Amino acid sequence: MKNAQGVEALHHDHASDGYKPSTLLFINNIIIFLLTVAGFIFFVSITGGGKAPHLYEGIKEFVATKPYYPMLIVFIPTIGGFISVSFGKNYENLRDGLTAMFTFITLMMVLAMYPAVASETLVLNLPRMLGYGLLFKVDMLSYIMATLTSILWLMAMIYAPHYMTVEKHRNRFYLCTAITYGAILGTVMSGDLFTTFLFFEIMTFSSYMLVVHCETEDAIAAGDSYIYMGVFGGLCILLGMILLYIHTNTLEFMPMISQLESMGNTRYIVMALFMVGFGVKAGMIPMHIWLPKAHPVAPTPASALLSGIMIKVGGYGMLRTATSFFFPAANEIESYKDALWLSSQNLGAVIIWMGIATMGIGVFMALQQGNMKKMLAYHSVSQMGYVIMGIGVAIYLGHKGAMGFTGGVFHMINHALFKSLLFMVAGAIYLQTHHLDMYKLGGLWRKMPFTFIVALIAALGITGTPLFNGFASKTILHHAIVEAYEYGHHSFRYAEILFTIISGGTVCSFIKLISYTFLGKCSEENEKIGNGYRMMDMAMMGMAILIIGIGIKPNYILDFLLIPAARGVTYDPYFIQNYIVDMNVFIAPDLLAMIPVYILGAVIFTLGKKFHLFHLHFPHWLRFDYILFYPVFKLTNFIIKRLSRGQEAMQKKEDGLVDGVNSAINAVTEKYESNVSKGERLVDDVSSAINYLTEEYESKLNKSEGLIGRCVYTLNLITNRYESSIIKSDVVIYAIILTTLLGTLLVFK
């Protein structure tokens, strides 16, 4: 059995090969960082401050009159990646500088879309591309995701040069990050499911290279889980697309629940396929099994991006498909009790409880971890549970679901910031100590004071402390789940109680992380470590500033991003205006609600430390992947063995057929040779006999090849795939899953 704590040493063998970031690269990144800060100040001043209205209108007109602007944003990162990597072999500092520059350019282009997107949706239709056509639509929800992605990507690219000195294959890393960046932008700015699916799958396969970058045994095993679950999720989305297109003749994102009513029970299958397909990427229970394996083994800049952004794309996909295909249009409803909401209401109730389960299991598993990155990975599962719960409320309450929508999207933003920063902190600690076992650290606040400060800021953010970003989004999510049982079913009262308990578990986890890692006595082996690296500190400082800034001024995000996004969905305008606009989260009831959460967290930590509960681990046979997926793997292996035996039997029959025909031909030939003197008539007879036997052989062989041969060929492919591929058993599993789904469709048709 693999050592669960071994992930901290995964990169240790990848010693530096002489590359060091130069002073010139540092100056380049300092300039880019300062220009980014200036760009944000300018952006805030012309949007929130109302300054320079003529400039605001000028930017709006410029973007609105450039139809290919969204597509340009999507492809600049990938083109820039190829250009940067072309210099990487001989000029690594130039490559790193160009990478940051292209990311900065993309971020500025994304920010410039705001004036145009705030007034109308940007649309680019390319009807002849790839047969079906590509459609880009940038509304406020797309804009939020694109901006969040670009901010984190720039900080990660500023952070990466120093960290990547301990890694090999740096050119491959930067190229794959560039492709993944472009693919994520393409996914969130797509206007239909076909375009979304195309970029979503590109993202899956390019990010796979980031997971397996270290090429260790654990990294390859994590890559197996990641790509298997990713392809499974993609197949679910693809099947849902096919069913949707058959019944509606369109894949464009638009309210169409009235059209789906004619699908009968099949519409629930379509809903489930989309939720499962995107839920895999979001880390939703029980499809989360890839996430705790993949994030710890990837290089830290990739871990920050995987947890900070990529899993949010799964949440975005769930929210986008649900609020498009399973919501009615505004002119189709009369009230929030309209029958058209019933389908989405049933779906929302399930997703709420899936979110609660994801929250609870994620935080429970995180408490058992000693490795920092693995603990953070499980908290990514848990925090995405908050997002999924918010999405569930947004769907369940239908016309009055704006609170869940706002809280879910807000928490996507906040989690992206504090979790990326926490992974960056882990990377900074690893470069100094060469391991991430929290139980062997301690006292690092004296040696790495800046890292300690930003880690504390991120911890206060994720625990929902007032004046830090997580407080606002968790407060709104708490309001949302309260509304779910006030307007909906009383059972959601228990969900609200679990929400509070799980939040206490999160507090306990980060008391544990801060106390074991930074407080206490510094070990002898860590006495000689120095401060962090300047570029890494710069990136972490940028993230910390955003966490504090949003925590102090959450209404800026609400007023200029989240409320316009909610108004773009079929939600009650009256509800938005009276309950979300000018919302104040710094009121006494919301502030006092944090007291029991912190008390509970402190109690759990005290008991866990006193009775060594953090060191308890469940046996492997109680893990989700063992309970749910191990039987599938065993069944697959059994099927493959049975098919292999059948292949051998068919091969023997075919060999017997060939031997029999050869014997007949030899007998005729011998007879011909012994009677050659009988003349040409016998020759003709023998030729006829040979032709007859040959035709009979070919006929039988063709029949064999028509069925048996193809089966043999297919079985050989499956067997070879099973024995040599890193994605063992996937072909048969996919076939079983799709066959089951198609059979279900036939039953419910």
N, C-alpha and C positions, 0 to 999 in steps of 0.2 A: 504493500500500500504506500502511496506517495506521501511524503511528509507535508502536512498541510502548512507548516510554517516555512517551507523551503522557498517560497516565492521571493523572500527578501534577497536571496542570493542568486536570483536568475540572471542578473546582469553582471555579476562579479567577474566572470571570466572574460567579459568583453572589455578588456583594458584599453586605455587610450592608445591610439596608434600614432601619436605625435601631433594630431590636430588640436589647435587651441584658438578660440575666438580672439581676433586681433583688437587692438585699441580702436582702429578705424571702424570695425564692425560695431563696437560699442557706441561710438559717436553716431554712426548711422542709425542705430536703434534708439538712441537717446533723442535724436531729431525726430524720428517717426513717432515716438511716444509723445513728445511735446506737441507735435503737429496734431496728433489725435486728441490730446486734451484741448488744444485750441479749437479743433473742429467741433468737439462736443459743446464747448462754451458758446461758440457761434450758433450751433444748432439749437441750443436751449434758448438763446437770446431771441432768435427770429421766430421760434414757435411759442414758447411760454411767455417770453417778455414782450412780444409784439413789436420788437424793434425792426427797423429797415423793412417795412412792408413791401416796398418796391422790389427789394432784393428777393424776398420770399416769393413774390409773384413771378419774378424773372426765372427763378429756379423751377418753379412749378410749370411755367410755359415751356421751358427748355426740355424738361423730362417728358412732359405730355406730348410734345411734338416729335419725339424720337421713338418711333414704334418698336425698334429693335433694342431698346435700352434694357429691358429685363433679360433678354437672351445674352446680351453683352456681359452683364453682371455674372451670369451663370458660367460663361466660358472663359472669362479673364483669369480666374484662379488656375484652371487646368493649363491654359496656354502659358501663363506665367510660370507654372511649375515645370513645364518642359524646358522653357528658356533658362530658368534658374539651374536646373539639374544639368543642363548641357555644359555649364562651367564647373560643375561639382568635382570632377576628377582632378583638376589641377588648381582650381581656385575655390576652395570651400568657403572661405569668408565672403567672397563675392556671391556665391550661391545663397548663403544665409541672409546676406543683405538684400538681395533681389527678392527672396521669398517674403521677407517682412515688407518690402516696398509694394509688391503686387497685392499682398493682403491689405495693406493700408489703403491702396487705391480702390480696391473693391469695397472696403468699409465706407469710404467717403462717397462712393457712387450709390451705395445702399442708403446712406443717410440722406442723400440729395433727393431720394424718391418721396420723402415724407410730404412735402407740399402738394404734390400731384396725387398721391394715394389718399391723403386726407379729404380730398374733394371728390375723387372718383376712382374706380378700379381700373388699373392699367391692364390692357388686354393685348396680347400678341398671338395671332393665329397663323400657324404655318401648315396649311391643309395638305400639302404634298409631301411632307417629311415622313419617311418611314412607312409609307402606305396609308396609315390611318390619319396621320397628321399630329403635330405637336401644338399644344395650347398652353400659353402662359397667362396667368391672371394674378395680379398683385393687389390684394386688398389689405386692410390693416392687420389682420391676423398673419398673413404671409409676411408683411413688412416687419412685424414684431420678431418673427422667427429668423428672418434674414439678418436683421440688425443684431440680434443676440448671437447668432452664429458668427458673424463677422467680428464682433468685439472679442469673443473668446478665442477665435482663430488668431487674431493679431497678437493677443497676449501670449498665447501658446507659442507662436513663432518667435516672439522676443525671448521667451523663456528657454526655448529648445536648444540654441547653439551650445551653451555650457553643458547642459545635461547630456546631449548627444555625443560629447567627447568620449564617453564610456561605452558607446555603442558602435557596432559595425554597420555596414550597408546604409550609410547616411543618405546617399543619393536616392536609394529606394524609399527610404522613410519620407523624405521631403516630396518626392513625386506622388506617393500614395496619399499623403495628407492633402496635397493640392487637388488631386482627383476627387477625394472624399469631400473636400470643401465645396467644389463645384457641384458635385452630385447632391449634396444637402441643399444648396441654394436652389438647384433645379427642382428638387422634391417639394420644397415649401412654396415655390412660386409657380407651381403647375396649376393649370386650370381644369384638368380632367384626370381621370384615373389612369389612362394610358401613359400620359407624360409622367405622372407621379410614379407609376410602377417602373418605368424605364430608369429614372434617376434613383429610385429607391433601391433597385437591384444593383446598379453601379456602385452605390454607397456601400451595400453589403459586401461586395466582393473586393472593393478597394480597401475597406477598413479591415477586412480579414488579414490583409498583408501587414497591417499595423499590429494586430493581435499576435501573429506568429513571428514578428520581427526578430526576436531573440533567437529563434530556431532551436530552443531547448526542448527537451522532452515534454515538460509541462506546458510550454507555449504551443507546441504542436497539438497536444491533447486539448488545450483550451480552444485552439482554432477549430478542431474537429467539432466540438460542441457548438461553437459560434456559427460556423458555416452550415452545419446540419440544421440548427434551429432557424437560421436566417433563410435558408432555401425552403424549409417547411412553411415559414411565414409567408414567403413570396408565393408559394403555390396556393396557399389559402386565399391570398389577395387575388391571384390570377383567376382562380375558379369563381370567386365572387364577382369579378369583372365580367367573366363570360356569361354568368347567369343574369347579371344586371343588364348587359347589352342585349341579350336575347329578348328580354321582356320590355325594355325601354328604348332600345336602338340609340342610346347615347351613354357616354361615360363622363359627360361634363358635370362639374360640381354645381348643383342647383337643387333647390327644394323640390322633391318629387315623391313624397310619401303617398300622395293621391294616386299616382301611377302605379306605385308598388302594391297598392291594395289588391290589384287584380292578380298578383302573384300568389295569393293565398299563403299557405304555410311556408312556401319557398322563401318568402321575404325574410323570415326569421333565420333561415340558413344563410342567406346573403349577409344579414347583419352579423351573425356569429363569425362568418368567414373573415369579414373585415376587422372585427374586433380582435380575433385571434391573430390574424396576420400582422396587424400593426402592434398588437399587444406583445408579441414576441420581442420586437425591438424595444418596446417600452419597459421590458422586464416584469411584466405582469405575471403573478402566480397563476399556474405552475410552469409557465414558459420562461421563467427567469433563470433557469439552471446554467445558461451560458455565461451570465453576467458576472457572478462571483469568480468564475474561472478566468475570464478574458481580461478584466480590468487590471488585476494584480500583475499579470505577466507582460503586459504591453509596456513599452517605454513610457515614463511618466507624462511627457507632453501628450502622447496618444491617449493615456488613461484619462487625463483631464478633458480631452475632447470627446472621448467615448461616453464618459459619464456626464459631462457638462452639456453636450449638444446632441449626440447621436441618439441616445435613448429618448430625448425630447421629440425627435422626429417621429418616433412611434406614437407618443402621446398626441402629437399634432395630427397624425393620420387618423387616429381614433376620433378625435374631435371634429376634424374636417369632414370625414365621411358621414358621421352621425348627424351633424348639424346641416349637412347638405341633402343627402339621399333620404334620410329618415325624419326630416322636418318638413312641415307644409310651408308653402309660400304665404306671405302676409295676407294676400287677398283671398286665401282659401279658408281662413278660420274666422270664427265669430267670437270665441272666448277660449280661455285656457282649458276649459272642460270639453272642447270640441273632440269628437271621436277620432279625428285624424291624429291626435296625440297618443292614442292608446298603444300603438306599436312601439313608439320610442319610449313610452313610459315603462313598459315591460323590460326593454333592453336596459334602460337606465338603472332600474332596481338591481338587476344582476351585476352591472358594472360597479355600483356603489359597494356592494359586498365584496366583489373581487378586489376593489381598491383597499377596503379595510383589511382583508386577508393579506394583501401584498404589504401593507404598512406593518402589520403585526409580525408576520413571519420574517420580514426583512430585519426589523430591529431586534427580534429575538436571536436570530443567527448572528447579527453584528456583535451582540454582547458576548458571544462565545469566542470571538476572534482575538488573537494576540498580534497578528500581523496587521500593521496599520492600513496598508492598501486593501487587504481583504476585508477589513472592517468597513472601510469607506465604500467598497463595492457593495456590500450588503445594505449599507445605508442608502446607496443609490436605488436599490430595490425598494426600500421602505419609503423614501421620499417620493419616488414615482407613484407609490401607493396613494399618497396625498393627492397627487395630480389626477390619477385615475378616479379616485373618489369624487373629486370636483367635476370631472367629465361626466361621471355617472349622475350626479345631481343636476348638471346642466341638461342632460338628456331626460332624466326622470321627471323633473318639474316642467319640462316643455316650455310653454309660453312664459312661465315665471322662473326659468332656470338661469337667468343672467348672473346671479350671485355665484353659482357653481362654475359657470363659464369664466367669470372674472377671476375667481380664486384659483382655478386650475391653471389658467394661462399665467397669472401672476407668479404662482409657485414654480412654474417652468422657468421663468426668468430668474427668480431668486435662487432656486436650486442649482441652476447652471453656474451662477456666480460663486456661491460659497463652496460647492462641491469641487469645482475646478480649482479653486484656491487651496482647498484641503489636499487635493492630489499634488499640487505644486509644492506644498509644504512637505509632503511625504518624500517627493523627489529631492528636495533640498537636504532633508535629513539623511536620505540614503547616500547622497554624494559625500557626506561628511563621515557617516558612521559605517557605511557599507552593509547595513541591515536595517530592518524595519520592525523587529520584535519589540513591541512596547514594553514588555516585562524586563527587557535587558537595557532599556534606555533610562532616562531620568536625568534631571538636573540640566537639561539642555538650554534652559532659559538664560543661564549665565554665559554659555558658549555661543548661542545663536539667538540673541535678544530680538532682532528684527523678525526672524522666523517665528519666534514665540508670539510676538504681538499680532502678526497677521493670522497665525493659527487661532489665537484667541478670538479675533474678530470673526473669522469664519465659523468657529464653534458657537459663538453667540448668535450668529445669523441662522445657523441650521437648527438651533434649539428654540428659536422664536422669541428671543429676548427683545423687549421694547427698544426702539431706536436703532435696531438692526433689521435688515431687509426681510428676514424670515417671519418676523412678527406680523407684518401687515398681511402677507398672503395666507398665513395660517389662521389669522383672525377671520379673514373673509371666508376661508374654507370652513371654519367652525360655524360661522353664521349660515353657510350654505347647508350644512348637514342638519342644523337646527330647523331650517326652513323645510327640509325634506320630511321631517316628522310632523311639523306643524301644518303643512299643506298636503302632505301625503300620508304614508302609513306610519302608525305609531311604533312599529318595530325599529325604525331608524333612531329612536331614542337610545337604544343599546349601541348603535353605531357611534353616536355622539359620546357615550361613556368610553367606548374603546378608543376613540380619537384622543381623549384626554390621557388615558393610561399609556397608550403608545407614545404620545408626546413625552411623557415622563421617562419612558425607556430611552428615547433619543437623548434627553438631558443626561441620563446616567452614562450613556455611551461616551459622550464628549467630556464629562467630568473624568471618566476613566482615561480617555486619550490625553487630555491636558496633564493630568496628575502623573500618570505613568511615564509620559514622554518628556515633559518639560520640568516638572517639579521634583522635589526630593533631592537625593544625593547623586552627583555625577559619577559614573563609573570610571575606573582608572583608564580603560581603553579609550574613553571619550574626552579625557582631560586635554589632549593635544589638538583637538579639532578647532578650526578657525571659523570665521564668519562665512556667510554665504557668498554667492557670486552676484556681481552687480546687475547683470541683465536679468537674472532670475528674480532678484529682489525688486527690480523695476516692474516686472510683469505682475508679481504678487502685490505690490503696492497699488497698481492700477485696479486690480480686482477688489482689494480691501476698500479703496475709496468708493467704488460703486456700491459695495455692500452697505457702507455707512450712509452714503448719499441717498440711496433708495429708502433706507430705514428711517432717515430723518424727514424726507419729503416723498412719501409714498403716493401722495395725491397727484404728483406730476406724472407718474407712470399711469395712474388711473385716468386722469383727465385727457391726456394726449395720446395714449396708446390703447388701453384696455376698454374704456367706455366706447370709443369709436369702433373698436373691433366687435364688441357686444351688439352695438346698433346695426352692424352688418349682418346679423343673424336674426331669425324670426323670433325675437323676444319682445315682451311687452314694453313699449316705450315708456309707459307710465311707471312701471316698476323700476326701470333703469333710472329714470329722472328722480324718483322719490327715495330710492333706497341705496343707490350706488353713487350717483353724482353728489359731490361734496361729502362723501362718507368720511367720518372721523374715527379712526381706529384707536386713537389715544384717549378713550373715555374710560372712566373708572371701572365699569364691569369687565371690559376687555383686558385692562391692565391687571386687575385683581385675579382674573382667570388664570394668569401665569403662575400665581403663588402655589396652588396645589400641584401644578405640573413640576415645578422646581423642587418642592418638598418630596414628591414621589420619586423623582430622579435621584435625589440625595439619599433617600432611604434605600432604594434599590442598590445604589453604589456601595453604601456602607455594609449592607448585608452581603452583597456579592464579594466584597473584599475580605470581610471577616470570615466568611464560611467557604472561601475559595470557589464560589459558584461560577466565576468567569472561566475557570479552567475545566469545567464539565463539558463533555462533548457527547452527543448522541452517536450510537454506532452507525456505520455507513448504511446499514440496511433500513434505517429510518429516514434517510435523506430522500428528498423529492425525486431526484433523478433516479434513485434506486427503486423507489416504490412505483413510480409512474412510467418510467422509460426502460428500466432494466427488463421487465417482461417483454416489451416490444423487441428489444435487441435479442433476447433469447428465442422468441418466436421466429424472428428473422433468420437467425442462425440455423434453427431447425428446418425452416422452409428451404434454405439454400442447400443444406445437406441432402434433404430429400430430392430436390431438383437435380443435384449433382449425381445422385445415384440413378435417377431416371435418365440422365444424360448418358451415363456409362452404359446402361442397358440398351438405349437406342443406338449408341455407337456400335455395340456388339452386333445388333441386328443388321445394321447397315453394312458392317464388315462382312457378315455372313452372306448377305445379298451379293456383294461385290465378288466374294470368293466363289459363290455358286455360278455366277455369270462367267467368270474367268475360266472355271473348270469346263463349262459347256463349250466355250470358244476353243479351248485347248483340245477338247475331244473332237470337235468338228475339224479342227486344223489337222490333227493327226490322221483322221480318216481321209481327209483330202490328200495328204501327202502320200499315204499308202496306196491310194487308188488314182494317182495322177494320170495313169495311162488310159483311164476310161474316157478321157476326152474332155472337151470344153463344156459338154452338157453338165458333167458333174461339177465342174468349176462354177458354173452358173448356179447350180443347186446349192453348193456350199456357200457361195456368196450371198444367195438369198437367205440361207439359214443364219449366216453371220449377221446380216442386216436385221433380220427378224429379232435375233437375240439381243443385238445391240439396241434396237428400238425399244424392246421390252425392258431392258436394263435401264435405259435412259428415262423411260416412262416411269418406272418404279422409283428411280433415283430422284426424278423431278418431283414426284409426289412426296417423296421423303423430304426433299429439300424444301418443298412448299410448306410443309408443316413441321416435320421433325428437324429438318436442317435449320430452319429459322429458330426453332426452340433451342436447338443445340447452340447456335450462334449467340442467342440471347443469354442462355445460361452461362456460356463462356464469359461473356461480358460481365455478367453479374458476379460470377466467381472471381474473375480477375479483379474486379472493383473491390470485392469484399476482402481479398487477400492482400492487395497492394495499396489501395487508396487510403488516404487519411480520413475519408468520410465513409467508414465502413457501414455497410448494410443500408445505405440511404435509398438505393434504387428500389429495393423490394418494399421498404417501409413506405416510400412515396406511392408506390403502386397500390399497396394495401389501403392506405389512407384515401387516395383518390377513388379507388373502387368502392370503398365503403360510402364515401360521400355521394358518388354518382348513384349508387344503389338507393341511398336515402332519398335522393331527389326523385327517383322514379316512383318510390312509394308515395311521396307527398305531392306528386305532380297533380 
